[in-house]
Amino acid sequence: MIWLVFALLTGAAVMSVLWPLAREGETVDPAATDIAFFEEQIGEIERESAEGRLSPQDAEAARTEAARRLLRARAAAANAPKSSRRNAVIAAAGAILLIPALSLLVYTRLGHSNLPDAPLQARLESKPSLTDIAGSVARIEAHLAEHPEDGRGFEVIAPFFLRNGRVDDAVHAFAQALRLLGPTSQRYASLGEARVFAAKGVVTPEARRDLEAALTLDPGSATARYYLGLAARQAGERDKAIDIWSKLLDESPPDAPWRDRVNAELAQLRGAPREPRASEQGAKIAALPEGARLEAIRSMVERLRGRLEQNGDDVDGWLRLIRAYSVLSEAEKARSALDGARKALATDKEGLARVDALARELGVGG
């Protein structure tokens, strides 16, 4: 068990520090050294006096000075704290035993020794915290402010901007990535999609040019084909939209994530074709300035919501309403529309399946 290994390592580390203290012999006492020195000096004075090398007066003076220093050294030795080898051994043993024991006690209270390891795949797929994401985005933005030539940085951060409603920043980032890294079908398609989001779901002429450029580089680009079909529908070109989306479905794999969305669009066009007046109205709205266009779209959406409150059996109407609120970035209203659709279509299993598929696609509700 890993915690036992940690405990043993802790004990070994403590022992490596304290064991030399426990094994130390008696330390050299400076006071004892002084005493021995002055005793030896007095003995030397006595020998020199006996041999006549010192006069009685000099011998007495030297003897007196040496004796005075000897007495001072003995007094210092008597007052010095006494060290005990036994106490040192006890202290070392106590540290060796108590520190690991205390560590284990704390770990048993706070740790989780029996908690299994998280599987690698689960750790790789786990979502980072919002704090981590926000910090990473802030660092990337700061980096791009200092290094505006880093196209890869713009390409990395642009999808985050788009997913989090910062559509103008997304358009700028996709455009910079395209300019700095060079044209590819994916970069043109991403820029065109961002322009559609910025225009509240309307395929503007700028977005259309980007999408057509993407399709020129890659005729199979699903993103470009979808939005060009949407452009045709908004321009009142119903047959062209059906043709674009039908071919997209025919050439897409069965598990393509956009199939449900395209199927819903086609069902709407085939099952409830628009009147020419409505198509003309859509074209006129697309040509309005952004502010006026947004107001016109909101007015149409509110009329649709009022109609569905009177007649909730219209599956395609609910799909249009949920998508419209999602495009307008009105998440609360989109969730409210989803709840209304589920209540109104409670007995319509096929209709509920279409509504739930759209909700999953748009990330609306639960």
Secondary structure, 3 states (H helix, E strand, C coil): CHHHHHHHHHHHHHHHHHHHHHHCCCCCCHHHHHHHHHHHHHHHHHHHHHCCCCCHHHHHHHHHHHHHHHHHHHHHHHHCCCCCHHHHHHHHHHHHHHHHHHHHHHHHHHCCCCCCCCCHHHHHHCCCCHHHHHHHHHHHHHHHHHCCCCHHHHHHHHHHHHHCCCHHHHHHHHHHHHHHHCCCHHHHHHHHHHHHHHCCCCCCHHHHHHHHHHHHHCCCCHHHHHHHHHHHHHCCCHHHHHHHHHHHHHCCCCCCCCHHHHHHHHHHHHHCCCCHHHHHHHHHHHHCCHHHHHHHHHHHHHHHHHHHHHCCCCHHHHHHHHHHHHHCCCHHHHHHHHHHHHHHCCCCHHHHHHHHHHHHHHCCCC
